[in-house]
Amino acid sequence: MDKLATIRITFKFVLLLVAMVPFVTGCWDIKDINHRSLPVIMGISLTEENQYKVFLDIPATNETSTVNIVSETGDTINKIIDHISMNMETQVDLLHLKIVIVDKNFARNGMEDIISAFNRSRDISSKTLFAISDQGLDQFFSDMAAKSEHSGNIIYDFFEENAGWNPQLADTRIWQMFRSIHSYTHDVIVPIIRSGRSTSIECMGSAIIKNGRMTGQIGSDETLVANAFYGKSAFGKVEIMDSTTVQIISNRLTHHSWMKNDKPYLRSHLRLKVTILDSRGHLTEEQIKERLEALLTSRLDQMFKKTQKEQADIFALGQYFRNHLNREQLRDWRTTYYPNLDFKLHVTTIIENRGNLKNL
Amino acid sequence: MDKSGYQAAIVYVVCHMGLIFFLYPSDLFSAMDMGHWIGISISYALHAIALYMYVKGLQWAAHRNVVDIFGSVGKFLPWLLLLPALLYFGVAIIITIRAYSEMLTLVFLSSTPLWAIQLLLISIAFLMAWQGMSSMARTSVLLVILFTIPILFVLCFSFQNVDWYYLLPIIDPGQSFHFLAKPDFLVSLFVYAGGFFFLGLLPPSIQISTKKMMLGCLLLFPMFLLSVYLPLLTFGHATAELYEFPMLMTIDTVNITWLLFDRVTIFFLLSLMAFAFLYLGVTLWVLVTLAKRAVPFIPQNVLLIALTIGLFAISIAIPNWDYLKTLQGWIIPLRLYMFLVIPLITFIIGWRHKHKANRTTEVT
């Protein structure tokens, strides 16, 4: 090829590349960071006219205040967000939303629609945490605004695994809620919070959510046991008989399941490794072990009886019967099989160490 | 170390990687309720056999391309045999462009119009095809170096939310093979068919080694399994089948607190998009090379430009996602033809060629 032709081809290519520059920038989606507001928390409640009321907690970027709380009512979440966006000087962008708080009344009515909507529109990350507010959201958010002098993201830190999260708190995300609605065997628990007296937030335990509806409530001690069941209880502290506190270091769970005469049987074995933190009244190691095992077993039993009555399988026990039941039968797991389930939990604890002191 | 044959194998692996993780899991979920690994294994085994026969056939026919090989049997046979291929690759490009642009708007370019993304996709494919196969082969090596680590990183972390009990039952007692005839299953074969056809058109400078091709093929097997089983183990079948792109949803659930970036989906998606670009480029190049043989009097560059504009126009004209699904259904016979018949014919002709050659050497 002669030189001139080479130059011509190169020239054509450069022209082509220049023509493509506008597409490379993705200019349709460009939006300056100071033209966006990035809410961290969204609150949703139902008004008396059966409309949604949405609260957005937007960390402020100016000097005078730390947090901005805006609210609006309407028929669909997206319409409300749009409306808020319209009335604000910036565009609301839900990309970094961390927590969705719904009020108890709404949770009891069923949240299936909004969870499906969250999963459909990809603005909201499916990792967003879910929580239920024990008090009215108006009250909750005004308390939050009053208390957030120092930082705008208290609630976020409260649930953050690296900051404020404890194994006594349930940790449920939007995708898990969505899964629980459609799955035959999984139900979830969601933390219940309210604004606290001395601390900003107080945890009231967890709500049992079945098919997107709140059906019952368990305490925070019971949540710890549930978390132990999910394998998330490490560093949880358990107090036994007002005298001793132990800390869970690790937990391991094994299951043995079988069917007999159409009745499901499940034997589970929970092995805990604990360390002793506090000891009043000088119990022996044997006594501590015995009492801890008895305590956990009875707590779990109680919780199990309760969920069995409500037909909400929060421990996902149906999972262990996937080998014994076919898909059609699993579909009826919650109604036909779960209420008849014969479930026994055996707890073994190993006291890993006694801290710095040799004996109790 | 013998380095010949690596480039062809890498192009083959990269092309398939760009396809596997997007449409495949959702198609397979709608085709099967249980025992997904059976479906994957059957189609993968067919794929491996087809690939082996195709490569062997090509080698026996001693480094000539498919068009020549088919031409050695008769005058009209290549026309008859390769016209479906031409049609199939045209539709494959349209489907890929359309589906991928739709996915990009769903995931992160929510306000960019579809035509702009389609234009971007096809113009990059056009540039690649313009440069020819050897440049694309080099590009694929670069892509592998750049994007393997992010992809592996994301894949490792997506095991975070796995519940292994969803694996059960491994074999359903009532397992039947009805799914093999289901349209959804046949549509899912999209990822297996046609991705290796380019091997038959490679210029002599790029060699094919059977061993390396089969190694590349082996490497893809865990990827097929992961693309289906990661969503399945995270969500369970009942939920996973509701998603349009189950794999992307699975990666969206990954929570890495120490990572600077909130969503790792973008890394995964963009890495695989780069691979998909290569697939588009290779397919467009195959299309042009075939068309050039069909109408030799038109210069190749003119053909390429005409094809690009034509394909772009058709992909814009597709009104919606459902229509795309119907289109996928229509080309099932073509797909099966590309998947199974072409390798088989190549194998038979190559075998005959080899025997003839043997006999000639015996006589002389």
Chai-1 contact restraints between the chains, C-beta under 6 A:
chainA,res_idxA,chainB,res_idxB,connection_type,confidence,min_distance_angstrom,max_distance_angstrom,comment,restraint_id
A,F23,B,L120,contact,1.0,0.0,6.0,A-B,restraint_1
A,W28,B,S111,contact,1.0,0.0,6.0,A-B,restraint_2
A,W28,B,T112,contact,1.0,0.0,6.0,A-B,restraint_3
A,D29,B,L109,contact,1.0,0.0,6.0,A-B,restraint_4
A,D29,B,S111,contact,1.0,0.0,6.0,A-B,restraint_5
A,D29,B,T112,contact,1.0,0.0,6.0,A-B,restraint_6
A,R122,B,L106,contact,1.0,0.0,6.0,A-B,restraint_7
A,S126,B,D252,contact,1.0,0.0,6.0,A-B,restraint_8
A,S126,B,T253,contact,1.0,0.0,6.0,A-B,restraint_9
A,K127,B,N255,contact,1.0,0.0,6.0,A-B,restraint_10
A,E161,B,T257,contact,1.0,0.0,6.0,A-B,restraint_11
A,N162,B,T257,contact,1.0,0.0,6.0,A-B,restraint_12
A,W175,B,T253,contact,1.0,0.0,6.0,A-B,restraint_13
A,R179,B,F235,contact,1.0,0.0,6.0,A-B,restraint_14
A,R179,B,T239,contact,1.0,0.0,6.0,A-B,restraint_15
A,H182,B,A238,contact,1.0,0.0,6.0,A-B,restraint_16
A,H182,B,T239,contact,1.0,0.0,6.0,A-B,restraint_17
A,S183,B,G236,contact,1.0,0.0,6.0,A-B,restraint_18
A,S183,B,A238,contact,1.0,0.0,6.0,A-B,restraint_19
A,S183,B,T239,contact,1.0,0.0,6.0,A-B,restraint_20
A,Q319,B,Y165,contact,1.0,0.0,6.0,A-B,restraint_21
A,R322,B,Y165,contact,1.0,0.0,6.0,A-B,restraint_22
A,R322,B,L168,contact,1.0,0.0,6.0,A-B,restraint_23
A,R322,B,P169,contact,1.0,0.0,6.0,A-B,restraint_24
A,N323,B,L168,contact,1.0,0.0,6.0,A-B,restraint_25
A,N323,B,P169,contact,1.0,0.0,6.0,A-B,restraint_26
